[in-house]
Amino acid sequence: MLPALADLIATARVVSLPMHTRFRGVDVREALLLQGPQGWAEFSPFTEYADAEAATWLQAAIDFAWNEQPAPLRDRIPVNATVPAVAAARVPDVLARFDGCRTAKVKVAERGQVLADDVARVRAVREAMGPEGRIRIDANGGWNVDEAEHAIHAMGEFDLEYAEQPCASVPELAELRYRVKHKGIPIAADESVRKADDPLAVARAGAADLLVIKAQPLGGISRALAIVAEAGLPAVISSALDTAIGLSQGAALAAALPELEYDCGLGTASLFADDVAEARPAGGYLSAERVTPDTTALDRLSAPADRRDWWTARLERCHALLAASEV
């Protein structure tokens, strides 16, 4: 049953987290946190997302705060470092914030940059991590097929673990996977799962070797687990630039996954200069224990009044959409 809107608003706290480095076009990450019978949860669809998409994120928050979750199979989660689209010279400083991480995901195909910037950044990561480190790249659908093929060839010397969402569409991913198969570099799908009307289309099309799965955009842990099971592909659990509360939900998802073959993208708390609780990786791992926000941090990071009003209005609209879907 959908909780009453008043029950959501009663505990809602809107926070604004400063970031060390601009990432995904933002310097500050906003989120609405709320508390239910099972604990705290996060509602933080990116501000440009329409209400219909954002409502699924609210469904995930309600599920995590109000319902019992699948039993965990592990108590800690191996996580990767995340390297924004910074200059190569800044790479060592970024990696130093990710204690003990043996894998790095490197953002590429940044608007306003060129392939040479990506190559230099990935080279710097390889030099910093040494030959045993694992490197994956994430283009967020920023290349067409020819550009992606060229880029993968250009960075192949760095022994890539996989390329995440190199192209935007499922047909493009399928074509690229065919073209680069001889390179032995797997293709991972992220946006083609979490932003798709049919999250299983990419698996049916044979367009990816693995899936990047995020709890909030898919409506919660149980639905995400069902998608992974039906897709029949390995999964990497990742965050959507979540606060410590959202990362706790991601860790719970990773803990419940029957097989966990890859380090997960749940170390992103290290990208923040401040957070509502401690969620940075230690020794390359994140605890799967549920997180409760620190009350002083909630006050310290409280968003301005106009932003609280904006998020409350968004919460009301998304709640109305969920209520209408239950009729």
C-alpha positions in Angstrom: 0.0 0.0 0.0 1.2 3.5 -0.8 1.8 5.5 2.4 -0.1 8.7 2.8 1.6 11.9 1.4 1.4 13.4 4.9 3.4 10.5 6.3 6.2 11.2 3.7 6.3 14.9 4.2 6.4 14.5 8.0 9.9 13.1 8.0 11.2 14.6 4.7 14.6 16.4 4.8 16.0 18.0 1.7 19.8 18.2 1.7 22.4 19.8 -0.6 25.8 18.0 -0.7 28.8 19.8 -2.1 31.1 17.9 -4.4 34.9 17.9 -4.7 34.7 18.0 -8.5 32.0 18.8 -10.9 30.4 15.5 -11.9 27.5 14.8 -14.3 27.1 18.5 -14.8 26.6 19.3 -11.1 28.7 20.9 -8.3 26.1 20.2 -5.6 23.9 17.1 -5.3 20.4 17.6 -3.9 18.3 14.8 -2.4 15.1 14.4 -0.4 15.5 11.9 2.5 12.5 10.3 4.3 12.0 7.9 7.1 9.6 4.9 7.2 9.1 1.9 9.5 12.2 0.1 8.1 14.5 3.1 8.2 15.7 6.0 6.0 15.5 6.1 2.2 16.4 8.6 -0.6 14.4 10.2 -3.3 16.8 11.9 -5.7 16.0 11.8 -9.4 18.1 14.4 -11.2 16.4 17.7 -11.5 15.9 17.5 -15.3 13.9 14.3 -15.1 10.2 14.5 -15.8 7.7 13.5 -13.1 6.8 10.2 -14.8 10.4 9.0 -14.6 11.0 10.5 -11.1 7.9 8.6 -9.7 9.8 5.4 -10.2 12.5 6.7 -7.9 9.9 7.6 -5.3 8.5 4.1 -5.6 12.1 2.8 -4.8 12.4 5.1 -1.8 9.0 4.0 -0.4 9.9 0.4 -0.9 13.2 0.7 1.0 11.7 2.7 3.9 8.4 0.8 4.3 9.0 -2.8 3.2 11.2 -5.6 4.3 14.0 -6.2 1.9 15.5 -9.5 0.5 17.9 -11.2 2.8 21.6 -10.3 2.3 24.1 -12.9 1.1 27.2 -10.9 2.0 27.9 -8.2 4.6 30.3 -6.0 2.6 30.5 -5.0 -1.1 33.7 -4.5 -3.2 33.5 -1.1 -4.9 35.3 0.8 -7.6 36.8 4.3 -7.6 35.1 6.8 -9.9 37.2 9.3 -11.9 35.2 12.3 -13.3 36.2 13.9 -16.6 39.2 15.7 -15.0 42.5 16.6 -16.5 45.0 13.8 -16.4 47.2 15.6 -13.9 44.3 15.5 -11.3 43.8 11.7 -11.5 46.1 10.8 -8.6 44.3 13.2 -6.3 40.9 11.7 -7.3 42.1 8.1 -6.8 43.5 9.0 -3.4 40.0 9.5 -2.0 39.0 5.9 -2.8 40.7 3.9 -0.1 41.9 0.5 -1.3 39.8 0.4 -4.5 41.3 -2.0 -7.1 39.0 -0.9 -9.9 38.4 2.5 -11.4 35.5 3.7 -13.6 36.7 6.6 -15.8 34.2 9.0 -17.3 34.8 9.6 -21.0 33.0 11.4 -23.9 32.5 14.5 -21.8 30.9 17.3 -23.8 33.5 19.9 -24.7 36.4 17.4 -24.6 38.1 15.3 -27.3 39.3 11.7 -27.5 42.8 12.8 -26.6 41.5 14.0 -23.2 40.0 10.6 -22.6 43.1 8.7 -23.6 45.3 10.9 -21.4 42.9 10.4 -18.4 42.8 6.6 -18.8 46.5 6.5 -19.3 47.0 8.4 -16.0 44.7 6.0 -14.2 46.6 3.0 -15.5 49.9 4.6 -14.4 48.5 5.3 -11.0 46.9 1.9 -10.4 49.6 -0.2 -12.0 49.2 -3.3 -14.2 47.0 -5.2 -11.7 44.4 -2.4 -11.4 41.1 -2.8 -13.3 39.8 0.1 -15.5 36.4 0.5 -17.0 35.2 3.5 -19.1 31.7 5.1 -19.0 30.6 7.2 -22.0 27.0 7.8 -20.9 25.9 7.2 -24.5 28.1 10.0 -25.7 29.4 8.4 -28.9 28.0 7.1 -32.1 29.1 3.6 -33.3 32.1 4.8 -35.3 33.3 7.1 -32.6 32.9 4.4 -30.0 34.8 1.8 -32.1 37.6 4.3 -32.7 37.7 5.2 -29.0 37.8 1.6 -27.8 40.6 0.8 -30.1 42.5 3.9 -28.9 42.1 2.9 -25.3 42.5 -0.9 -25.8 46.1 -0.8 -24.8 45.1 0.1 -21.2 43.4 -3.3 -20.8 39.8 -2.2 -20.3 37.6 -4.3 -18.1 34.5 -3.1 -20.1 33.0 -0.1 -21.8 29.8 1.2 -20.2 27.1 2.6 -22.4 29.4 3.7 -25.2 26.4 4.5 -27.5 22.9 5.7 -26.7 20.6 3.2 -28.4 20.2 -0.6 -28.2 20.8 -1.1 -31.9 24.0 0.9 -31.7 25.2 -1.1 -28.8 24.5 -4.3 -30.7 26.4 -3.1 -33.7 29.3 -1.9 -31.6 29.5 -5.2 -29.7 29.7 -7.0 -32.9 32.5 -4.7 -34.2 34.7 -4.9 -31.1 34.1 -8.5 -30.1 37.6 -9.4 -31.4 39.1 -7.0 -29.0 37.7 -8.9 -26.0 36.3 -5.8 -24.4 32.8 -6.4 -23.0 30.0 -3.9 -23.5 27.9 -2.8 -20.5 24.4 -1.2 -20.6 23.3 1.4 -18.1 20.9 4.0 -19.5 19.6 1.3 -21.9 18.3 -0.4 -18.8 17.4 2.2 -16.3 15.9 4.8 -18.7 14.1 2.3 -21.0 10.4 1.5 -21.2 11.6 -2.2 -21.5 14.7 -2.7 -19.4 15.1 -6.2 -20.8 15.3 -5.1 -24.5 19.1 -4.8 -24.4 19.5 -8.4 -23.2 17.0 -9.8 -25.8 18.9 -7.9 -28.5 22.2 -9.4 -27.5 23.5 -5.8 -27.2 25.4 -6.1 -24.0 27.6 -8.5 -22.1 26.6 -7.2 -18.7 24.1 -4.8 -17.1 24.7 -1.8 -14.8 21.9 -1.8 -12.3 20.8 1.0 -10.0 18.1 0.6 -7.4 16.4 4.0 -7.4 15.7 4.3 -11.2 14.4 0.7 -11.4 11.8 1.1 -8.6 13.6 -0.7 -5.8 15.6 -3.7 -4.8 13.1 -6.5 -5.5 12.3 -5.2 -9.0 16.0 -4.7 -9.8 16.8 -8.3 -8.7 13.9 -9.6 -10.9 15.3 -7.7 -13.9 18.8 -9.2 -13.4 17.4 -12.7 -13.1 15.3 -12.4 -16.2 18.0 -10.8 -18.2 20.4 -13.7 -17.4 23.5 -11.4 -17.6 26.1 -10.5 -15.0 25.3 -7.3 -13.2 27.3 -4.4 -11.7 25.4 -2.5 -9.0 26.0 1.2 -9.2 24.8 4.5 -7.6 23.1 7.4 -9.2 25.3 9.9 -7.4 23.5 9.0 -4.2 23.9 10.3 -0.7 25.0 7.8 2.0 21.3 6.8 2.3 20.9 5.9 -1.3 24.3 4.1 -1.3 22.9 2.0 1.6 20.0 0.9 -0.7 22.5 0.1 -3.4 24.6 -1.9 -1.0 21.5 -3.8 0.1 20.8 -4.6 -3.5 24.4 -5.8 -4.1 24.3 -7.8 -0.9 21.2 -9.7 -2.1 22.5 -10.4 -5.6 23.0 -14.2 -6.1 26.3 -13.6 -7.9 28.5 -10.6 -7.6 31.3 -10.9 -10.2 32.3 -7.2 -10.5 33.3 -4.4 -8.1 30.3 -2.1 -7.7 30.0 1.6 -8.4 29.0 2.3 -4.8 32.1 4.2 -3.7 30.8 7.6 -4.9 30.5 9.1 -1.5 34.2 9.9 -2.0 33.2 12.4 -4.6 31.4 14.5 -2.0 33.0 17.1 0.3 30.3 16.3 2.9 27.6 13.8 3.4 24.7 12.9 5.8 26.6 9.9 7.1 29.9 8.1 6.5 29.8 6.0 3.4 33.2 6.2 1.8 34.9 2.9 0.9 37.4 1.5 3.4 40.0 -1.0 2.0 38.0 -1.2 -1.2 34.8 -2.2 0.4 31.5 -0.7 1.5 29.5 -2.1 4.4 26.1 -3.5 3.5 24.6 -2.4 6.9 21.8 0.1 6.7 22.7 3.7 7.2 21.1 6.3 9.4 21.8 9.9 8.8 23.6 12.0 11.4 21.2 14.6 12.8 23.8 17.3 12.9 24.7 16.6 9.3 21.1 16.8 8.2 21.0 20.3 9.7 24.4 21.3 8.3 23.5 20.2 4.8 19.9 21.4 4.8 18.9 22.9 1.4 17.7 26.5 1.2 14.0 27.1 1.7 13.2 27.6 -2.0 14.9 24.2 -2.9 13.0 22.5 0.0 9.8 23.8 -1.5 10.8 22.7 -5.0 11.5 19.1 -3.8 8.3 19.0 -1.7 6.2 20.0 -4.7 8.0 17.3 -6.7 7.3 14.7 -4.0 3.6 15.7 -4.1 3.3 15.3 -7.9 5.2 12.0 -8.0 3.1 10.6 -5.1 -0.1 11.6 -7.0 1.2 9.6 -10.0 1.9 6.5 -7.9 -1.6 6.9 -6.3 -3.2 7.1 -9.7 -1.4 4.0 -10.9 -2.9 2.0 -8.0 -6.5 2.8 -8.9 
